[in-house]
């Protein structure tokens, strides 16, 4: 076994499976941490920017409280389009955000859809789960209009149910429907997707489309959506599985078919779903980036699964290193980096 699995023990790092597993519990952002680029062209790592736990904090102080639901204009449009039944608003159930403040506002850039991780939600709550609040504040302070920032809560937003979350058709279809809704509502030809943790692999499969299997049986999501995605940014995803799942296959989220099982050895994994996605690299959009830290306490072992980085999206244009940041801080303390990836397609 590689060090990643040999030293893991049955549930090392699984504080995960019940509370943190691919979720967003608390904030572990530290002091300013250099962001380095681990480009797939094997160029030398170089410092490209510096974000910190207070990234955007000074700007945030001057901003009004963040809305916890989508705007009335977006909600009215969803109802008109027959999408009210989807409950994308999720008022009181994790929340949502996005939409025009006034009917007829022009959306002058590709809208960004933010997809959270397991246990988390679109909007921060209880001082424990941070949602996308930090990223929203950064992009607003950087001049992005609120009508270009969108997010929904895809799961139960309940840490006690973290181990039950899998890549299931109902969630994948929900994400695909929301991606399409944002694209049509804004009138833009493409959207950008920024995803964190389990939201990374859920979004990748939602965009890839095609066939799959979940606890309810086989499904077919339909045609891929990559042509509709300008930029895809995957933060701290477990694209090759989790070492914590090696001996925890009794947990649904670690399932060998639709979960985060890493494989019994280097040639026998990861799970069926993750392996299928890895077989079609760079299938997430025109520009694809990974944001990773060797200090991610949830992915563990420098993020290595059977000798490869599980955070690195197969075929990504660039893997951006934010070493020194933990699992949650990679989402909350990298606003400048995320902005650069979206705007200039470089960190």
N, C-alpha and C positions, 0 to 999 in steps of 0.2 A: 504493500500500500504506500501511497505517497504520504508525506507528513500530514497533509490536510485531513486525511481520513484515519491514518494510523494513530494519531494522537487525539482523536476526537472523543472517544468514549461514546457510549450509547446516545447521550443527549447533551453533549457539551455545546454550549451556546444556545440551547433550546429555550432558555428563558424566553426565548423566541416563540416556541410553539403555543404557549398559553397566553403570553402577554405581548411579546414583541414581534412574533414571527412575521416577517415582511411587512411590518406595520410602521407606525410612527408614534412611538410612546415617549413622551418627554422631549427635551432638547439637550443635546450633548455638544453644542457648539462651543468651541474653545477660543483661544486667542487667534490673532491673525495667522493664517496658514497659507503658505505659497501653493499656488496651483500649477502643476506641471503637466506637460503634454506628453502622453505616451502614444505617439502617432503610429499607425499601422505600417507606415513606410519605414519603420525602424530608425527614424532620425533621432538624434540625441535629445533626451528630455531637457526642456528649458522652462524656466519660470515664465509664466505668461500673464498672471494677474494675482492679486491678493484680495481675498474676501475674508470676512470675519464673522463672528457670531452676531455682531451688531450691524452686519451688512444692511444698509438701508434704514438703520434705526433713526438717524438724525432726520432723514426725509419723512419717516413714518410719524414722527412727533408732530409734523405740520399738517398731516393728513387727517381727515375726519374718520370716524370708525368705519371699518369695512362692512359693506352690506353682507348679510348672511343668506340672502336669497337672490335669485335672478330678478332682473328689472321687470316691472309690470308690462313693458312693451314686449319683452321676450316671452313672458308668460302668455300674453294675449296671442302672440304669433303661434306659440306651441298649441294652444287651444284651437286656433283656426285651422291648423294643419292636422288636427286629429291626434296630437301627441300629448294632450293633457293627461291621458290615462297612464303615460309612462312615469309620471310623477318625477320629472327631472328636477323639480324645485326642491323637494325633500325638506320642506320647512319643519324644523324641530327634529329632523332625523339625519343630521349631518350637514344640511344646508347645500347651497349652490351659489353660483355667482355668474354674472355676465349679462350683456344685453344693452340696448340703446337706452339712454336716459330720456331721450325725447324721440318720438316717432320721426323717421326720416333722416336721422343722423347718418352721415356717411362713415362707413368703416374703411379707413384708408390704408389698411395693411392686413396681411394674413392673420386672422385671429388665432390666438393660442388657446388650446384646450389642455387643462392640467388634470392629470389622472393620479389620484393618491394611492397609497399602499394599504395593505391589510390592517384593519383596526382603525385606520385614520378616516378622515372625512374631507370634504372640499373646504370647509371652514373650521378653523381652530376652535377648541372648546375646552372648558374645565381647567385651563392652565396646564393640561397634560398632553393633549393631542394638538399638534400645531397646524394641521391642515396646510393650505397653501398661502397663509396670511403673509409670511415674510416675502415670498416671491411676488405676490400681488403688490405689496407695498413698494418693492424695488421697481417693478415694471411701471407702476403708476408714477413714481418719482422720476423715472427715466423718460417720461413723456408718452408712454403708451396710454391710449384712451381706454376707459373701462369697457367700452363696447368691443374691445379686441381681446379681452381676457375672460375665459369661461372655465367653469368647473362644476362637476356634479359629484355626488356621493354614490358610489356604485355598490357598496356593501353595507353591512349592518352597523358599522361604526361602533363595534362592541368588542373590546379586547378579549372577553371571555369566549368569543366565537371565532377567534383567529385561526385555530387549528382546523376549523371546518371549511375554510374558504378554499375553493379549487377553481381551476379554469373551466367554468361551466358555460354552456351555451347561453343561458339567460343573461349573464353578465356581459359576455362577449357581444351578444346582439344589442344589448342596451348601449354599450359603448359605440358600436357601429352606427346605431340610430342617432346618438347624440352628435357624433362627428359629422354626419350628414346634415343634421338639423342646423348646426352652427354654420356650416358651409353655405347652406341655402339661405338662412336668415341674414347673414352678413353680405351675401352676394359676392363673396370672394371666390376665386377659382380654386384656391388651396387653403388648407389650415396647417398650423404647426401643433405638434403634440409634445408636451413635456410630462414625463411620467416618472414616478418614484416607486422603488421597491416592487411589490407584487403588481403594481400598476404598469410596470414596464412590460412584463411578459403577457399580461392581459391585453394591453394595447397592441403589442406586436402581433398576437394572434388575431385580434379584432381587425387589424389592418390587413394582415395576410389573407384572411378569409379561408375558404375551402373547407375540407372535411376535418372532422375530429370526433372525439368521444368524451363523454362525461358520465357521471353516475346515472344519468337518465337514459343513456344510450348514445347511438351515433347521431351526428348532425352534419349539416352542410351550411356554412355561413354565406356562401355565394362568392362572387368575384372579389378579388383583392382591391384595396383602397389606396395603394401606394401612390398612384398617379394623382391623388387628391391631397397628398401630404407634402408640404414643402420641406419642413425640418422635423426630425424626430430626435428627441433627447431622452435617453434612458438613464436615470440616476439610481445607482445602487441596486440594480436588478439582479436576480438570481437566474441568469439565462442558461446556466449549465447545472442548475440544481443547488441544493444546500447540503453542506456536510452534516449538519444537524439532522437531516432527514435520512441519513444512511441507515440508522438503526431505529427510526421512528416511523416506519411505514404503516403503523396502526393509526397514525394521524391522517385524516383525509387529505390535508394540504401537502403531505409527503408521498402521496400515492405514486406508484410506478407508471401509471398511465397518464393521468392529468394533473399530477402534482409536481413537487420539487425534488423527487428522488434523484440522487446524483449518479446512480449506477453502482453495481457491485464491484466493478473494476473499470479501468480506463477505456476498455473496449465494449463495455456493456451498459452504457448509460449515455445521457441522462434519461429521464422519463420519456415516454412515447411522444408526448406533446412537445417537450423542449427539443428533443432530437429532430423532430420533423421541422421545427422552425429553424434550427441551426443548418438544416440541409438546403435552405433557400436564403443565403445571406444577403444583406442589404435590401430587404424587401419591405422596409418600413417608410420609405419616402425618398425624396430627391437627395437630401442630406441626412446622414445618420450619425449620431454621436453617443458615446457612453461617458458617464461621469462616475469615477470610481476612486475609492480610498482603500489603501492597505490596512487602515486602522478602523475599518468597518467592523464593529463588534458583533453584528448580527450575521454577516456573511462569514466572518472569522477566517483565521489562517491566511491572512493577507489576501483574502478573497479567492483563494486557489481551490479548485476542484479537479482532482486527477491531473494536476500539472498545468491547468489552464485557468485563466481569470474567468470566474463565473459572472462577474459584472460586465465584462466586455461583450458587447453585442456582436455576434458573428458578422464580419464584413463591414463593420462601422467605418466611416471615413476617418474617425479619430477617436481615440480613447483618452479622455482628459483626466489626469490624476489630480486629486485633491487630498493627498495624503495628510493625515493629521486630523481629519474630520471623521466623526462617527456616522452611524447610519442615518440619523435624523438630520444632523448638521449638513450633510451633503445636499440636502434639499433646502434647508433654511438659511445657510450661510454662504451660498454661492450665487447670489443674484447677479453680480457683475458678469461672472462666467456664463451663466445662462443667457443673459442679454446679448453678450457677444456671439454666442453660438447661433442665436436666432437671427441677429441682425447682419453679422458679417460672415457667419459660417466658419468662424475660427475663434478659439478661446481668447 
